[in-house]
Amino acid sequence: MAGRYCEAPEETPPIVTQSGAILLRMSDRTAADAILERVRSVPEGTVVTYGDLCPGAPRRSGAVLAGCSDPTVPWHRVVRADGSLSKGDRQRRLLEQEGVPFRGGRVDMDMAWVELENV
């Protein structure tokens, strides 16, 4: 179950998410591994947000993905909360190949977003 949690900043108490998950304090490596495990669990044709990966610390998710070169991590399935893409055309091509719907320049979050607790 540890892969479902992220590290909370040291100066704050543990956070309980809406689903009841507790954000535990972990080493940076453990937190990064948990984030990458969550990214790997995102089904093809769907997306999640940086905040979904690590509630309360979406920038941590971005930093972990930016430093990851593992080809087994489907980084392109992680988008901003408003559906915009951090990696532009390359990310859009990969998502379109998986059938992710777009509304203009953004992912149609009503159609493509999946709650990680449900996968």
SVG drawing of the C-alpha trace seen along z (x, -y; Angstrom):
<svg xmlns="http://www.w3.org/2000/svg" viewBox="-17 -25 34 27">
<polyline fill="none" stroke="black" stroke-width="0.4" points="0.0,0.0 3.0,-2.3 3.1,-3.1 -0.2,-5.0 1.3,-7.7 3.6,-10.6 5.8,-12.5 4.3,-15.4 6.6,-18.3 8.5,-17.9 7.0,-20.9 3.4,-19.8 1.4,-17.0 0.3,-14.1 -2.6,-15.0 -5.7,-12.8 -7.1,-13.0 -10.8,-12.9 -10.5,-9.1 -9.0,-8.6 -5.4,-8.0 -2.8,-9.4 0.2,-11.2 3.1,-9.9 6.6,-11.3 9.0,-9.2 12.5,-9.5 12.8,-11.3 13.5,-8.0 10.5,-6.3 8.3,-9.2 9.6,-9.3 9.1,-5.5 5.5,-5.9 4.8,-8.6 6.3,-6.6 4.3,-3.5 1.1,-5.6 2.0,-6.9 2.5,-3.4 -1.0,-2.5 -2.7,-5.1 -4.6,-3.1 -3.9,-3.8 -6.3,-6.4 -6.8,-8.2 -5.0,-10.9 -4.3,-12.1 -3.1,-15.4 0.1,-16.1 -2.0,-16.7 -3.6,-13.3 -0.1,-11.7 0.8,-13.5 -2.1,-15.5 -0.9,-18.6 2.5,-18.5 1.8,-18.5 5.2,-20.2 6.9,-17.2 5.2,-15.0 6.5,-17.3 10.0,-17.2 10.0,-13.4 8.8,-13.1 11.2,-15.7 14.1,-13.7 12.8,-10.3 14.2,-8.7 12.7,-5.3 10.9,-4.4 8.3,-2.3 6.8,-5.3 3.9,-6.7 4.8,-10.4 2.5,-11.7 -0.6,-10.6 0.0,-13.2 -1.4,-16.7 -2.1,-19.9 -5.4,-20.2 -6.9,-22.3 -6.0,-19.7 -3.2,-21.7 0.0,-19.9 3.4,-20.5 5.3,-18.9 3.3,-20.4 3.1,-18.7 5.0,-15.6 2.7,-14.9 -0.3,-15.6 0.7,-13.2 1.3,-10.4 -2.1,-11.0 -3.9,-11.2 -2.4,-7.8 -4.0,-6.4 -7.4,-8.0 -7.4,-10.7 -10.0,-13.3 -9.1,-17.0 -11.2,-20.1 -9.1,-22.7 -5.5,-22.6 -6.4,-20.8 -7.3,-17.3 -11.1,-17.0 -10.9,-16.2 -14.5,-15.3 -13.9,-12.4 -10.2,-11.4 -9.5,-11.9 -9.5,-8.9 -9.4,-8.8 -6.4,-6.8 -8.2,-5.1 -10.5,-3.5 -7.8,-1.8"/>
</svg>
